[in-house]
Amino acid sequence: MASSNEFLAAINNGYGFKGDHIKIGCGMLDGRVVPGADVSIPLRMLNRHGLIAGATGTGKTKTLQLLSEFLSDASVPVVMMDIKGDLSGIAAAGAVNDKLAERIKLLNINYVPTGFPVELLTLSNEKGIRLRATVTEFGPILLSKILGLNDTQGGVVSMLFKYCDDNKLPLLDLKDFIKILQYAANEGKEELGKMYGNISSATTGTILRKVVELQQQGADIFFGEPSFEIDDLMRINDDGRGMINILRVTDMQSRPKLFSTFMLQMLAELYATCPEEGDLDRPKLVMFIDEAHLIFEEATDALLQQIETIIKLIRSKGVGIFFCTQKPQDVPASILSQLALKVQHALRAFTAADRKTIKKAAENFPETDFYKTEDLLTQLGTGEAFVTTLNEKGIPTPLVHTMLCPPRSRMDILSESEIDALIAKSKLINKYNREINSESAYEILNEKLQLAAERQQQQVQAAQQQKQTRQVKEKSIFDTSAMRQAERTAASVITRSILGALGLGGSRRKRKSWF
């Protein structure tokens, strides 16, 4: 095993950054902190994405908290997915206890308890600023991927979006999309067939069932107006610190498809909205996705491919994505290979499968002369991790066993009263926590169908009235002819009677001529 001097030289050579960087801890060798072996991350490399992994209780959440604090101080806005509901304490200052004081001394850092600027966001009816998006903003391709449609079904969705665009039918929520599906399968089938080609009822039925499945996971809450503007995630506080946007999604564990839907839409919106930036001195936004396995758990191959594509391309937009999960294998290999920063907390080996996971995780790290990585992975203490990143030249740094700095904010949750106070002073609450029911495809098509029904009813009534009129005329004609015949008969009888009375009626005998 190498000496502490060799270790210190390797760390200083690998992590001795000259530009802006954030110190996240100190290197350890043989279980002890090595003074001066500072472990730092260059700010400019934080848009190269990262992974924070480890078993439950090893300190992953505190690592998220620590990184978000440093980024906020560097005027970099942050978005955090709070699956477990334990990140709200970032808004309040921390408190020093004996255990924390010991760590501060070992790391030789200046620790000042600090609260940070926080916005609480929500996808559901939890307390916080509501996030919504319209169906139109998703677009036909992304919506088809989320629903897991094949090429034929996706083509029908694209055609319906085209029809709605051509006829000024806004698709705002799932109710609108369901209505256009029903219209295409029934009243509008002939019209759409003439314009775009025939649509199979079986195809629209399949798409409809997929939409209903998405509704069962609560997607109705997410789709609608007002839609959230990406720029509101990139705000800087009045004191120059980046806003930490905490998305409270504690109820998403039972609805992974909705969570995947939201994450993909947000990433796609970020990619579409942000301009190309190239290599910046610091990222424009960093997103931390806790319990990342929920994104990939029920994702289709098409959805995974879409996420992979965005992860690869969004770096040039100045956006960094960090996945936080228990095992590195929770993240697909194609995405894992795109992650530059890796913070690996302890893994637990209780079964043969666990040992295989640990061995595979150890193989993903750079080789080192200072540790037996596979053995040490199970022995890391709470708040300790293996760290490797990219230096300022984009070269992977040596793997280092690191004692991480403690967060300066509260390592606990806010109380309900504190949450209420935080939301009440938000500048976004009045903008987004209102429901807008604009006229959309649902109302327009209903009105169209109602007018068509009224016209049909009027045509039916007109036909009935015309028939009745004809019958009346025919009856009138019949009645007039009979009356005239009766009148003629009566006149004839009366005439004969009168002539008979005068001796002029009846038949006369023809006199015989004498000649």
C-alpha positions as CSV (number, residue, x, y, z in Angstrom):
1,M,0.0,0.0,0.0
2,A,1.3,3.5,-0.9
3,S,2.4,6.0,1.8
4,S,0.4,9.0,3.0
5,N,2.9,11.3,1.2
6,E,2.3,9.6,-2.1
7,F,-1.4,9.7,-1.4
8,L,-1.3,13.5,-0.7
9,A,0.7,14.1,-3.8
10,A,-1.7,12.1,-6.0
11,I,-4.8,14.0,-4.5
12,N,-3.2,17.4,-4.9
13,N,-2.2,16.6,-8.5
14,G,-5.7,15.3,-9.4
15,Y,-7.9,17.7,-7.4
16,G,-5.7,20.8,-7.1
17,F,-7.9,22.9,-9.3
18,K,-6.9,26.5,-10.0
19,G,-10.3,27.9,-11.2
20,D,-13.7,28.1,-9.5
21,H,-14.4,24.9,-7.6
22,I,-16.2,23.6,-4.6
23,K,-14.6,21.6,-1.8
24,I,-16.8,18.7,-0.9
25,G,-14.4,17.0,1.6
26,C,-11.0,15.5,2.4
27,G,-9.3,12.4,1.3
28,M,-8.9,9.4,3.7
29,L,-6.2,6.7,3.8
30,D,-6.3,3.7,6.2
31,G,-9.5,5.1,7.7
32,R,-8.0,8.5,8.7
33,V,-8.4,11.9,7.2
34,V,-5.2,13.1,5.5
35,P,-4.7,16.9,6.3
36,G,-4.4,19.0,3.1
37,A,-5.9,16.3,0.8
38,D,-8.8,18.4,-0.2
39,V,-11.3,16.9,-2.6
40,S,-12.9,19.5,-4.9
41,I,-15.0,19.6,-8.0
42,P,-14.5,22.2,-10.8
43,L,-17.7,24.2,-11.3
44,R,-17.3,24.1,-15.1
45,M,-17.5,20.3,-15.0
46,L,-20.9,20.1,-13.2
47,N,-22.8,20.1,-16.5
48,R,-21.1,16.8,-17.3
49,H,-23.7,15.0,-15.2
50,G,-23.2,12.7,-12.2
51,L,-24.2,9.8,-10.1
52,I,-24.7,9.6,-6.3
53,A,-25.3,6.0,-5.2
54,G,-25.3,4.0,-1.9
55,A,-27.4,1.9,0.4
56,T,-30.1,3.4,2.6
57,G,-28.7,5.4,5.5
58,T,-25.2,6.0,4.1
59,G,-25.6,9.8,3.5
60,K,-26.8,10.2,-0.1
61,T,-29.4,12.8,0.8
62,K,-26.9,14.8,2.7
63,T,-24.6,14.7,-0.3
64,L,-27.4,16.1,-2.4
65,Q,-27.9,18.8,0.2
66,L,-24.2,19.7,0.3
67,L,-23.8,20.0,-3.5
68,S,-27.0,22.1,-3.8
69,E,-25.7,24.5,-1.1
70,F,-22.4,25.0,-2.9
71,L,-24.1,25.5,-6.2
72,S,-26.5,28.1,-4.7
73,D,-23.6,30.0,-3.3
74,A,-22.0,30.0,-6.8
75,S,-25.2,31.6,-8.2
76,V,-26.2,28.3,-9.9
77,P,-30.0,27.5,-9.6
78,V,-30.9,24.0,-8.6
79,V,-33.9,21.6,-9.1
80,M,-34.2,18.7,-6.7
81,M,-36.7,15.8,-6.7
82,D,-37.7,15.2,-3.1
83,I,-39.1,11.7,-3.2
84,K,-38.7,10.9,0.5
85,G,-39.8,14.4,1.7
86,D,-36.6,15.0,3.7
87,L,-35.0,17.9,1.7
88,S,-37.1,20.9,2.8
89,G,-34.7,21.6,5.7
90,I,-32.4,23.3,3.2
91,A,-34.4,26.5,3.7
92,A,-33.4,26.7,7.4
93,A,-30.0,27.0,9.1
94,G,-28.4,23.9,10.6
95,A,-27.3,23.4,14.2
96,V,-23.9,22.2,15.5
97,N,-23.7,19.2,17.8
98,D,-20.8,17.3,19.2
99,K,-20.6,14.8,16.3
100,L,-20.8,17.6,13.8
101,A,-18.1,19.6,15.6
102,E,-15.8,16.7,15.5
103,R,-16.2,16.3,11.7
104,I,-15.7,20.1,11.2
105,K,-12.4,19.9,13.1
106,L,-11.2,16.9,11.1
107,L,-11.9,18.6,7.8
108,N,-10.5,21.9,8.9
109,I,-13.4,23.9,7.4
110,N,-15.1,27.2,8.4
111,Y,-18.7,26.0,9.2
112,V,-21.4,28.7,9.4
113,P,-25.0,27.4,9.8
114,T,-27.0,28.9,6.9
115,G,-30.4,28.7,5.4
116,F,-30.8,28.9,1.6
117,P,-33.4,30.4,-0.8
118,V,-35.9,27.7,-1.5
119,E,-39.1,27.3,-3.6
120,L,-41.4,24.3,-2.9
121,L,-43.0,22.8,-6.0
122,T,-45.5,20.0,-6.5
123,L,-47.1,17.9,-9.2
124,S,-50.1,17.0,-7.1
125,N,-52.3,18.6,-4.4
126,E,-49.4,18.8,-1.9
127,K,-48.4,22.2,-0.5
128,G,-46.3,24.1,-3.0
129,I,-46.3,25.8,-6.4
130,R,-48.2,23.7,-8.9
131,L,-46.3,22.5,-12.0
132,R,-48.4,21.8,-15.1
133,A,-47.9,21.4,-18.8
134,T,-50.3,21.3,-21.8
135,V,-50.8,18.3,-24.1
136,T,-49.7,20.5,-27.0
137,E,-46.4,21.3,-25.3
138,F,-45.7,17.6,-25.1
139,G,-46.3,17.2,-28.8
140,P,-47.3,14.0,-30.7
141,I,-43.9,12.3,-30.7
142,L,-43.2,12.6,-27.0
143,L,-46.8,11.8,-26.0
144,S,-46.6,8.6,-28.2
145,K,-43.4,7.5,-26.5
146,I,-44.9,8.1,-23.1
147,L,-48.0,6.0,-24.0
148,G,-45.8,3.3,-25.5
149,L,-47.5,3.4,-28.9
150,N,-46.3,1.6,-32.0
151,D,-45.5,3.5,-35.3
152,T,-49.1,3.2,-36.6
153,Q,-50.7,4.4,-33.5
154,G,-48.1,7.2,-33.2
155,G,-48.9,8.2,-36.8
156,V,-52.6,8.6,-35.8
157,V,-51.6,10.8,-32.8
158,S,-49.5,13.0,-35.1
159,M,-52.5,13.2,-37.5
160,L,-54.8,14.2,-34.7
161,F,-52.4,16.9,-33.6
162,K,-52.3,18.2,-37.2
163,Y,-56.1,18.2,-37.4
164,C,-56.3,20.2,-34.2
165,D,-53.6,22.7,-35.4
166,D,-55.4,23.2,-38.7
167,N,-58.8,23.7,-37.1
168,K,-57.6,25.8,-34.1
169,L,-58.5,23.2,-31.5
170,P,-56.2,23.7,-28.5
171,L,-55.1,20.5,-26.7
172,L,-54.6,21.6,-23.1
173,D,-55.4,18.6,-21.0
174,L,-56.1,14.9,-21.4
175,K,-59.9,15.6,-21.5
176,D,-59.2,17.4,-24.8
177,F,-57.1,14.6,-26.2
178,I,-59.7,12.0,-25.3
179,K,-62.4,14.1,-26.9
180,I,-60.6,14.3,-30.2
181,L,-60.0,10.5,-30.1
182,Q,-63.7,9.9,-29.6
183,Y,-64.5,12.4,-32.4
184,A,-62.1,10.7,-34.8
185,A,-63.7,7.3,-34.1
186,N,-67.3,8.5,-34.5
187,E,-68.7,11.7,-35.8
188,G,-65.5,13.0,-37.4
189,K,-64.4,9.7,-39.0
190,E,-65.7,10.6,-42.4
191,E,-64.2,14.2,-42.3
192,L,-60.8,13.0,-41.1
193,G,-60.8,10.1,-43.6
194,K,-61.2,12.5,-46.5
195,M,-58.5,14.9,-45.2
196,Y,-55.8,12.5,-43.9
197,G,-56.9,8.9,-44.6
198,N,-59.0,6.4,-42.9
199,I,-58.5,5.7,-39.1
200,S,-59.2,2.3,-37.6
201,S,-61.5,2.2,-34.7
202,A,-59.3,-0.4,-33.1
203,T,-56.3,2.0,-33.3
204,T,-58.2,4.8,-31.6
205,G,-59.5,2.4,-29.0
206,T,-56.0,1.2,-28.1
207,I,-54.7,4.8,-27.8
208,L,-57.7,5.7,-25.6
209,R,-57.0,2.8,-23.3
210,K,-53.3,3.9,-22.9
211,V,-54.5,7.4,-22.1
212,V,-56.9,6.1,-19.4
213,E,-54.0,4.1,-17.9
214,L,-52.0,7.3,-17.6
215,Q,-55.0,9.0,-16.1
216,Q,-55.2,6.3,-13.4
217,Q,-51.8,7.5,-12.2
218,G,-53.0,11.0,-11.7
219,A,-51.9,12.6,-15.0
220,D,-55.1,14.8,-15.1
221,I,-53.5,16.8,-12.3
222,F,-50.4,17.5,-14.3
223,F,-51.8,18.3,-17.7
224,G,-53.5,21.7,-18.0
225,E,-53.0,25.4,-17.6
226,P,-51.2,27.6,-16.6
227,S,-48.1,25.7,-17.8
228,F,-44.8,26.2,-16.0
229,E,-42.2,28.4,-17.5
230,I,-38.7,26.9,-17.5
231,D,-37.2,30.4,-16.9
232,D,-38.8,30.3,-13.4
233,L,-36.5,27.4,-12.5
234,M,-33.4,29.6,-13.3
235,R,-33.9,32.4,-10.9
236,I,-31.2,34.1,-8.8
237,N,-32.1,35.4,-5.4
238,D,-31.9,39.1,-4.4
239,D,-28.6,38.3,-2.6
240,G,-27.1,36.7,-5.7
241,R,-27.6,33.0,-4.6
242,G,-29.2,30.5,-7.0
243,M,-32.7,29.4,-6.1
244,I,-33.1,25.8,-4.9
245,N,-36.3,24.5,-6.3
246,I,-37.5,21.4,-4.4
247,L,-40.1,19.4,-6.2
248,R,-42.1,17.5,-3.5
249,V,-43.0,14.2,-5.1
250,T,-43.5,12.0,-2.1
251,D,-46.6,10.4,-3.7
252,M,-44.9,9.5,-7.0
253,Q,-43.4,6.2,-5.8
254,S,-46.8,4.5,-6.5
255,R,-47.1,6.4,-9.9
256,P,-43.7,5.9,-11.7
257,K,-45.2,6.4,-15.1
258,L,-46.4,9.9,-14.2
259,F,-43.0,10.7,-12.7
260,S,-41.3,9.5,-15.9
261,T,-43.7,11.6,-17.9
262,F,-42.9,14.7,-16.0
263,M,-39.2,14.2,-15.9
264,L,-39.0,13.6,-19.7
265,Q,-41.2,16.6,-20.4
266,M,-39.0,18.9,-18.2
267,L,-35.8,17.7,-19.8
268,A,-37.3,18.1,-23.3
269,E,-38.5,21.6,-22.4
270,L,-35.1,22.5,-21.0
271,Y,-33.4,21.3,-24.1
272,A,-35.8,23.1,-26.4
273,T,-35.8,26.3,-24.5
274,C,-32.1,26.8,-23.5
275,P,-29.8,28.1,-26.2
276,E,-26.5,26.4,-27.1
277,E,-23.8,27.6,-24.7
278,G,-20.7,25.5,-25.3
279,D,-18.3,25.2,-22.3
280,L,-19.4,27.7,-19.6
281,D,-17.4,28.6,-16.5
282,R,-20.3,27.2,-14.5
283,P,-23.6,25.5,-15.3
284,K,-26.9,27.5,-15.8
285,L,-28.9,24.9,-13.9
286,V,-28.2,21.6,-12.1
287,M,-31.0,19.0,-11.6
288,F,-30.8,16.3,-8.9
289,I,-33.1,13.3,-9.4
290,D,-33.5,11.3,-6.2
291,E,-34.7,7.7,-6.4
292,A,-33.8,7.7,-10.1
293,H,-34.9,4.1,-10.5
294,L,-38.5,5.4,-10.6
295,I,-37.7,7.0,-14.0
296,F,-36.4,3.9,-15.6
297,E,-38.6,1.3,-13.8
298,E,-41.5,1.2,-16.2
299,A,-39.9,3.1,-19.1
300,T,-40.3,1.6,-22.6
301,D,-37.3,1.2,-24.9
302,A,-38.4,4.3,-26.9
303,L,-38.6,6.3,-23.7
304,L,-35.2,5.2,-22.5
305,Q,-33.8,6.2,-25.9
306,Q,-35.3,9.6,-25.6
307,I,-33.9,10.2,-22.1
308,E,-30.5,9.0,-23.3
309,T,-30.5,11.4,-26.2
310,I,-31.5,14.4,-24.1
311,I,-28.8,13.5,-21.5
312,K,-26.2,13.5,-24.2
313,L,-27.2,16.7,-25.8
314,I,-28.4,18.9,-22.9
315,R,-24.8,19.3,-21.5
316,S,-24.1,21.9,-24.3
317,K,-27.1,23.9,-23.0
318,G,-25.3,24.4,-19.7
319,V,-27.6,22.0,-17.8
320,G,-26.2,19.2,-15.5
321,I,-28.2,16.1,-14.4
322,F,-27.4,14.1,-11.3
323,F,-29.0,10.8,-10.6
324,C,-29.3,9.5,-7.0
325,T,-30.1,5.9,-6.4
326,Q,-29.1,2.9,-4.3
327,K,-27.3,0.9,-6.9
328,P,-25.4,2.2,-10.0
329,Q,-27.2,-0.6,-11.9
330,D,-30.5,1.2,-11.4
331,V,-29.3,3.6,-14.2
332,P,-29.1,2.1,-17.7
333,A,-25.5,1.5,-18.8
334,S,-26.0,3.8,-21.9
335,I,-26.8,6.7,-19.5
336,L,-24.3,5.7,-16.8
337,S,-21.5,6.0,-19.3
338,Q,-22.4,9.7,-19.7
339,L,-21.9,10.6,-16.0
340,A,-18.6,12.3,-15.2
341,L,-18.9,12.8,-11.4
342,K,-19.4,9.6,-9.3
343,V,-20.0,9.7,-5.6
344,Q,-20.3,6.2,-4.3
345,H,-21.5,5.7,-0.7
346,A,-21.4,2.3,1.1
347,L,-23.0,-0.8,-0.4
348,R,-24.3,-3.7,1.7
349,A,-23.5,-7.3,1.0
350,F,-26.2,-9.6,2.5
351,T,-26.7,-12.0,-0.4
352,A,-24.7,-13.4,-3.3
353,A,-26.5,-11.0,-5.7
354,D,-25.4,-8.1,-3.5
355,R,-21.7,-9.3,-3.7
356,K,-22.0,-9.4,-7.5
357,T,-23.4,-5.9,-7.5
358,I,-20.5,-4.7,-5.4
359,K,-18.0,-6.3,-7.6
360,K,-19.5,-4.8,-10.7
361,A,-19.7,-1.3,-9.0
362,A,-16.0,-1.5,-8.1
363,E,-15.1,-2.3,-11.7
364,N,-16.8,0.9,-12.8
365,F,-14.2,3.1,-10.9
366,P,-10.7,4.0,-12.0
367,E,-8.0,1.6,-10.8
368,T,-6.2,2.8,-7.6
369,D,-3.0,1.8,-5.7
370,F,-4.4,3.2,-2.5
371,Y,-7.5,1.0,-1.8
372,K,-9.0,-2.4,-2.3
373,T,-12.1,-0.9,-3.8
374,E,-14.3,-3.9,-3.6
375,D,-13.6,-4.5,0.1
376,L,-13.8,-0.9,1.1
377,L,-17.2,-0.4,-0.6
378,T,-18.9,-2.3,2.2
379,Q,-16.9,-0.5,5.0
380,L,-17.5,3.1,4.2
381,G,-18.9,5.0,7.1
382,T,-21.9,7.4,7.0
383,G,-21.0,10.6,5.3
384,E,-18.0,8.9,3.5
385,A,-17.8,8.0,-0.2
386,F,-15.6,7.1,-3.1
387,V,-15.3,10.1,-5.3
388,T,-14.0,10.5,-8.9
389,T,-14.8,13.4,-11.3
390,L,-13.2,15.2,-14.3
391,N,-10.4,17.7,-13.8
392,E,-10.4,21.0,-15.6
393,K,-9.0,19.3,-18.7
394,G,-11.7,16.7,-18.8
395,I,-9.4,13.9,-17.5
396,P,-10.8,11.5,-14.8
397,T,-9.4,12.2,-11.4
398,P,-8.0,9.4,-9.1
399,L,-10.5,7.5,-7.0
400,V,-10.4,8.8,-3.4
401,H,-12.0,7.7,-0.2
402,T,-13.6,11.0,1.0
403,M,-15.0,12.2,4.3
404,L,-17.6,14.6,3.0
405,C,-18.3,18.1,4.5
406,P,-21.6,18.4,6.4
407,P,-24.4,20.5,5.0
408,R,-24.8,24.0,6.6
409,S,-28.5,23.9,6.4
410,R,-30.9,21.9,8.6
411,M,-30.5,18.1,8.2
412,D,-34.1,17.6,9.0
413,I,-37.5,18.6,7.5
414,L,-39.4,21.8,8.0
415,S,-42.5,21.9,10.2
416,E,-45.9,22.4,8.6
417,S,-46.0,26.0,9.9
418,E,-42.6,26.7,8.4
419,I,-43.7,25.2,5.0
420,D,-46.8,27.4,5.1
421,A,-44.7,30.5,5.8
422,L,-42.2,29.6,3.0
423,I,-45.0,29.1,0.4
424,A,-46.8,32.3,1.5
425,K,-43.8,34.5,0.7
426,S,-43.1,32.9,-2.7
427,K,-43.2,35.2,-5.7
428,L,-44.6,32.4,-7.9
429,I,-47.5,31.1,-5.8
430,N,-50.1,33.6,-7.3
431,K,-48.8,32.9,-10.8
432,Y,-49.3,29.2,-10.8
433,N,-51.7,28.2,-8.1
434,R,-54.8,29.1,-10.0
435,E,-56.7,27.0,-12.5
436,I,-57.5,28.3,-16.0
437,N,-60.3,26.7,-18.0
438,S,-59.7,28.1,-21.4
439,E,-61.8,27.1,-24.4
440,S,-60.1,24.1,-25.9
441,A,-60.8,21.1,-28.1
442,Y,-63.2,19.6,-25.6
443,E,-65.5,22.6,-25.5
444,I,-65.1,23.4,-29.2
445,L,-65.9,19.9,-30.4
446,N,-68.8,19.6,-28.0
447,E,-70.2,22.8,-29.4
448,K,-69.6,21.6,-32.9
449,L,-71.4,18.3,-32.2
450,Q,-74.2,20.1,-30.5
451,L,-74.7,22.4,-33.4
452,A,-74.6,19.4,-35.8
453,A,-77.2,17.7,-33.6
454,E,-79.4,20.8,-33.6
455,R,-79.2,21.0,-37.4
456,Q,-80.0,17.4,-37.7
457,Q,-83.0,17.8,-35.4
458,Q,-84.1,20.8,-37.4
459,Q,-83.9,18.8,-40.6
460,V,-85.9,16.0,-39.1
461,Q,-88.5,18.5,-37.9
462,A,-88.6,20.2,-41.3
463,A,-89.1,16.8,-43.0
464,Q,-91.8,15.9,-40.6
465,Q,-93.6,19.2,-41.1
466,Q,-93.3,18.8,-44.9
467,K,-94.8,15.4,-44.7
468,Q,-97.6,16.6,-42.5
469,T,-98.3,19.5,-44.9
470,R,-98.4,17.1,-47.9
471,Q,-100.8,14.8,-46.1
472,V,-103.0,17.8,-45.2
473,K,-103.0,18.9,-48.9
474,E,-103.9,15.4,-50.1
475,K,-106.7,15.2,-47.6
476,S,-107.9,18.6,-48.6
477,I,-107.9,17.7,-52.3
478,F,-109.8,14.5,-51.6
479,D,-112.3,16.3,-49.4
480,T,-112.9,19.0,-52.1
481,S,-113.6,16.4,-54.9
482,A,-116.0,14.4,-52.8
483,M,-117.8,17.6,-51.8
484,R,-118.1,18.7,-55.4
485,Q,-119.5,15.3,-56.5
486,A,-122.0,15.4,-53.7
487,E,-123.0,18.9,-54.7
488,R,-123.5,17.8,-58.3
489,T,-125.6,14.7,-57.3
490,A,-127.8,16.8,-54.9
491,A,-128.3,19.4,-57.7
492,S,-129.3,16.7,-60.2
493,V,-131.8,15.2,-57.8
494,I,-133.4,18.6,-56.9
495,T,-133.6,19.5,-60.6
496,R,-135.4,16.3,-61.5
497,S,-137.8,16.7,-58.6
498,I,-138.7,20.3,-59.7
499,L,-139.2,19.3,-63.3
500,G,-141.3,16.4,-62.3
501,A,-143.6,18.6,-60.3
502,L,-144.1,20.8,-63.3
503,G,-144.9,17.9,-65.5
504,L,-141.8,18.5,-67.5
505,G,-139.7,15.8,-66.1
506,G,-139.7,12.1,-66.8
507,S,-139.6,10.3,-70.1
508,R,-142.0,11.2,-73.0
509,R,-143.5,8.8,-75.4
510,K,-142.5,9.5,-78.9
511,R,-145.6,10.1,-81.0
512,K,-146.0,8.1,-84.1
513,S,-145.9,10.1,-87.3
514,W,-148.9,9.8,-89.6
515,F,-146.8,10.5,-92.4
